[in-house]
Amino acid sequence: MATTKILKDMLIIAWIKFYPDFRRNPLMLLLLATVGAIPLFFMLIFSGGGLLIHGLIGAMISSVAFIGVLAGVQDIAWDRYVKIREMIVAMPVHPAAYALGTALAPLLLSIPSLIFFGALVASYGALTLATAVWMILALVFAWASMSAMGFMISTYLSKANMMILNNMSTLLGFLFVFIPPVFYSEAMLGNLSWISALIPTSNVAGLIRAYMGLLPLSSETIIVRWLTLIVTTIVFVGLTSAKARWRET
């Protein structure tokens, strides 16, 4: 019964935060797609298009991971600023429902960009039905881990102003999306490629590339990478549930 209420509250909060923005500014969908496409232009210029397939994979991951951090840090802080959070806290809403609803709203906005970049990847002939299923599952883990981390950080920065939070979310986005091997293959790291397995975003990128035949990983390595991804996501979500301050902020 409690789980049903959490899911119901999550969907209601997601709709409250998604639909007004979508109706007021549908061009936000194009903006989210542009954020993921920016590094692709540099890849086309400096690689002649040879790395474009890797960049498209990175763009899909960026579409879910970057907005997860933004929603966790910026959106929740904005709720506090405009007093929406006080209204939600006053109601019998579980913190998990609020966190999931806040993270789900921008994910809905990113669906068109995911479809767009996914279609471009499919045009390379590297995307089968089975690969698409594994890719979607991996992207869900990337979204969940980044959203949980952003939510926890936001609750501990309750006294920070919006400028600091904006800079923090942007920095986290670069640290987890643009610096690790997300837009480029981890094979470029050589002997240090194992580091990518420890970062959820680059781990997801490696798994997707492996299923597409772009990265030679053994079956045993893929299993280990999945276990690592699951564990890191559980750790992020667990820390958020245990450490994030909710009604005290």
DAZI-V499640 format. One record per residue. N is the residue number from 0. RES is the residue in one small letter. SS is DSSP state (H for helix, E for strand, C for the rest). PHI is phi in radians with two decimals (NA if undefined). PSI is psi in radians with two decimals (none if undefined). Layout:
((N | RES | SS | PHI | PSI) (N | RES | SS | PHI | PSI))
This chain:
((0 | m | C | NA | -0.77) (1 | a | H | -1.13 | -0.69) (2 | t | H | -1.12 | -0.69) (3 | t | H | -1.08 | -0.72) (4 | k | H | -1.15 | -0.70) (5 | i | H | -1.07 | -0.78) (6 | l | H | -1.14 | -0.70) (7 | k | H | -1.14 | -0.80) (8 | d | H | -1.10 | -0.66) (9 | m | H | -1.04 | -0.81) (10 | l | H | -1.16 | -0.66) (11 | i | H | -1.15 | -0.80) (12 | i | H | -1.12 | -0.72) (13 | a | H | -1.07 | -0.73) (14 | w | H | -1.18 | -0.71) (15 | i | H | -1.06 | -0.66) (16 | k | H | -1.54 | -0.36) (17 | f | H | -1.59 | -0.91) (18 | y | H | -1.14 | -0.79) (19 | p | H | -1.03 | -0.76) (20 | d | H | -1.14 | -0.70) (21 | f | H | -1.14 | -0.74) (22 | r | H | -1.24 | -0.63) (23 | r | H | -1.34 | -0.61) (24 | n | C | -2.50 | 1.33) (25 | p | C | -1.12 | -0.31) (26 | l | C | -1.18 | -0.20) (27 | m | H | -1.02 | -0.53) (28 | l | H | -1.08 | -0.73) (29 | l | H | -1.21 | -0.61) (30 | l | H | -1.13 | -0.77) (31 | l | H | -1.09 | -0.66) (32 | a | H | -1.17 | -0.61) (33 | t | H | -1.15 | -0.68) (34 | v | H | -1.00 | -0.74) (35 | g | H | -1.31 | -0.37) (36 | a | H | -1.57 | -0.27) (37 | i | H | -0.94 | -0.87) (38 | p | H | -1.12 | -0.37) (39 | l | H | -1.14 | -0.59) (40 | f | H | -1.13 | -0.68) (41 | f | H | -1.19 | -0.61) (42 | m | H | -1.16 | -0.68) (43 | l | H | -1.16 | -0.62) (44 | i | H | -1.28 | -0.79) (45 | f | H | -1.64 | -0.27) (46 | s | H | -2.07 | -0.05) (47 | g | C | 1.18 | 0.34) (48 | g | C | 1.62 | -0.07) (49 | g | C | -1.14 | -0.47) (50 | l | C | -1.78 | 0.20) (51 | l | H | -1.10 | -0.70) (52 | i | H | -1.07 | -0.67) (53 | h | H | -1.18 | -0.66) (54 | g | H | -1.17 | -0.63) (55 | l | H | -1.14 | -0.68) (56 | i | H | -1.10 | -0.77) (57 | g | H | -1.09 | -0.61) (58 | a | H | -1.13 | -0.68) (59 | m | H | -1.13 | -0.74) (60 | i | H | -1.15 | -0.70) (61 | s | H | -1.07 | -0.63) (62 | s | H | -1.08 | -0.53) (63 | v | H | -1.77 | -0.64) (64 | a | H | -1.34 | -0.78) (65 | f | H | -1.13 | -0.76) (66 | i | H | -1.23 | -0.45) (67 | g | H | -1.11 | -0.78) (68 | v | H | -1.16 | -0.77) (69 | l | H | -1.05 | -0.76) (70 | a | H | -1.15 | -0.72) (71 | g | H | -1.17 | -0.69) (72 | v | H | -1.60 | -0.91) (73 | q | H | -1.42 | -0.83) (74 | d | H | -1.14 | -0.75) (75 | i | H | -1.17 | -0.66) (76 | a | H | -1.13 | -0.67) (77 | w | H | -1.14 | -0.65) (78 | d | H | -1.02 | -0.72) (79 | r | H | -1.17 | -0.65) (80 | y | H | -1.17 | -0.72) (81 | v | C | -1.64 | 0.17) (82 | k | C | 1.26 | 0.20) (83 | i | H | -1.20 | -0.65) (84 | r | H | -1.10 | -0.68) (85 | e | H | -1.05 | -0.66) (86 | m | H | -1.14 | -0.75) (87 | i | H | -1.22 | -0.72) (88 | v | H | -1.09 | -0.60) (89 | a | H | -1.17 | -0.35) (90 | m | C | -1.60 | 2.80) (91 | p | C | -1.30 | 1.17) (92 | v | C | -1.89 | 2.23) (93 | h | C | -1.24 | 2.46) (94 | p | H | -1.00 | -0.53) (95 | a | H | -1.14 | -0.67) (96 | a | H | -1.14 | -0.72) (97 | y | H | -1.16 | -0.80) (98 | a | H | -1.11 | -0.79) (99 | l | H | -1.18 | -0.70) (100 | g | H | -1.12 | -0.71) (101 | t | H | -1.14 | -0.66) (102 | a | H | -1.34 | -0.54) (103 | l | H | -1.26 | -0.58) (104 | a | H | -1.01 | -0.93) (105 | p | H | -1.18 | -0.44) (106 | l | H | -1.12 | -0.66) (107 | l | H | -1.11 | -0.65) (108 | l | H | -1.19 | -0.43) (109 | s | H | -1.52 | -0.12) (110 | i | H | -0.98 | -0.78) (111 | p | H | -1.04 | -0.69) (112 | s | H | -1.19 | -0.62) (113 | l | H | -1.11 | -0.74) (114 | i | H | -1.13 | -0.72) (115 | f | H | -1.10 | -0.91) (116 | f | H | -1.19 | -0.61) (117 | g | H | -1.11 | -0.66) (118 | a | H | -1.14 | -0.66) (119 | l | H | -1.15 | -0.69) (120 | v | H | -1.12 | -0.74) (121 | a | H | -1.10 | -0.51) (122 | s | C | -1.16 | -0.32) (123 | y | C | -1.43 | -0.13) (124 | g | C | 1.38 | 0.24) (125 | a | C | -1.77 | 0.10) (126 | l | C | -2.06 | 1.89) (127 | t | C | -1.75 | 3.06) (128 | l | H | -1.10 | -0.79) (129 | a | H | -1.11 | -0.74) (130 | t | H | -1.10 | -0.69) (131 | a | H | -1.09 | -0.70) (132 | v | H | -1.11 | -0.83) (133 | w | H | -1.11 | -0.65) (134 | m | H | -1.13 | -0.79) (135 | i | H | -1.08 | -0.75) (136 | l | H | -1.08 | -0.75) (137 | a | H | -1.13 | -0.69) (138 | l | H | -1.12 | -0.61) (139 | v | H | -1.10 | -0.72) (140 | f | H | -1.13 | -0.70) (141 | a | H | -1.10 | -0.75) (142 | w | H | -1.11 | -0.77) (143 | a | H | -1.13 | -0.80) (144 | s | H | -1.17 | -0.77) (145 | m | H | -1.21 | -0.67) (146 | s | H | -1.14 | -0.72) (147 | a | H | -1.10 | -0.76) (148 | m | H | -1.11 | -0.77) (149 | g | H | -1.11 | -0.69) (150 | f | H | -1.11 | -0.78) (151 | m | H | -1.12 | -0.76) (152 | i | H | -1.09 | -0.70) (153 | s | H | -1.06 | -0.73) (154 | t | H | -1.19 | -0.46) (155 | y | H | -1.53 | -0.12) (156 | l | C | -2.00 | 0.71) (157 | s | C | -1.14 | -0.41) (158 | k | C | -1.66 | -0.10) (159 | a | C | -1.33 | 2.62) (160 | n | C | -1.43 | 2.98) (161 | m | H | -1.12 | -0.56) (162 | m | H | -1.12 | -0.75) (163 | i | H | -1.14 | -0.72) (164 | l | H | -1.17 | -0.66) (165 | n | H | -1.09 | -0.78) (166 | n | H | -1.15 | -0.66) (167 | m | H | -1.12 | -0.80) (168 | s | H | -1.15 | -0.66) (169 | t | H | -1.14 | -0.74) (170 | l | H | -1.09 | -0.76) (171 | l | H | -1.11 | -0.65) (172 | g | H | -1.08 | -0.75) (173 | f | H | -1.17 | -0.68) (174 | l | H | -1.16 | -0.61) (175 | f | H | -1.78 | -0.26) (176 | v | H | -2.04 | -0.81) (177 | f | H | -1.67 | -0.49) (178 | i | C | -1.46 | -0.82) (179 | p | C | -1.16 | 2.95) (180 | p | C | -1.27 | 1.25) (181 | v | C | -1.79 | -0.85) (182 | f | C | -1.53 | -0.14) (183 | y | C | -2.35 | 2.83) (184 | s | C | -1.27 | 2.47) (185 | e | H | -1.18 | -0.25) (186 | a | H | -1.08 | -0.39) (187 | m | H | -1.22 | -0.28) (188 | l | H | -1.46 | -0.18) (189 | g | H | 1.14 | -2.20) (190 | n | H | -1.19 | -0.24) (191 | l | H | -1.66 | 0.19) (192 | s | H | -1.12 | -0.38) (193 | w | H | -1.11 | -0.40) (194 | i | H | -1.08 | -0.56) (195 | s | H | -1.09 | -0.46) (196 | a | H | -1.23 | -0.36) (197 | l | H | -1.50 | -0.26) (198 | i | C | -1.82 | 2.14) (199 | p | H | -0.93 | -0.76) (200 | t | H | -1.15 | -0.81) (201 | s | H | -1.28 | -0.50) (202 | n | H | -1.13 | -0.76) (203 | v | H | -1.08 | -0.75) (204 | a | H | -1.06 | -0.74) (205 | g | H | -1.12 | -0.71) (206 | l | H | -1.13 | -0.77) (207 | i | H | -1.09 | -0.76) (208 | r | H | -1.14 | -0.61) (209 | a | H | -1.13 | -0.76) (210 | y | H | -1.18 | -0.46) (211 | m | C | -1.55 | -0.02) (212 | g | C | 1.38 | 0.28) (213 | l | C | -1.63 | -0.20) (214 | l | C | -2.42 | 2.10) (215 | p | C | -1.34 | 1.74) (216 | l | C | -2.15 | 2.38) (217 | s | C | -1.26 | 2.87) (218 | s | H | -1.06 | -0.68) (219 | e | H | -1.11 | -0.72) (220 | t | H | -1.14 | -0.70) (221 | i | H | -1.10 | -0.71) (222 | i | H | -1.10 | -0.77) (223 | v | H | -1.09 | -0.71) (224 | r | H | -1.13 | -0.68) (225 | w | H | -1.14 | -0.77) (226 | l | H | -1.07 | -0.71) (227 | t | H | -1.11 | -0.74) (228 | l | H | -1.11 | -0.76) (229 | i | H | -1.11 | -0.77) (230 | v | H | -1.13 | -0.80) (231 | t | H | -1.11 | -0.65) (232 | t | H | -1.17 | -0.75) (233 | i | H | -1.09 | -0.68) (234 | v | H | -1.12 | -0.80) (235 | f | H | -1.08 | -0.81) (236 | v | H | -1.17 | -0.69) (237 | g | H | -1.11 | -0.75) (238 | l | H | -1.10 | -0.66) (239 | t | H | -1.13 | -0.76) (240 | s | H | -1.17 | -0.64) (241 | a | H | -1.54 | -0.60) (242 | k | H | -1.88 | -0.42) (243 | a | C | -1.14 | 2.30) (244 | r | C | -1.52 | 2.29) (245 | w | C | -1.98 | -1.40) (246 | r | C | -1.39 | -0.21) (247 | e | C | -1.42 | -0.27) (248 | t | C | -1.53 | none))
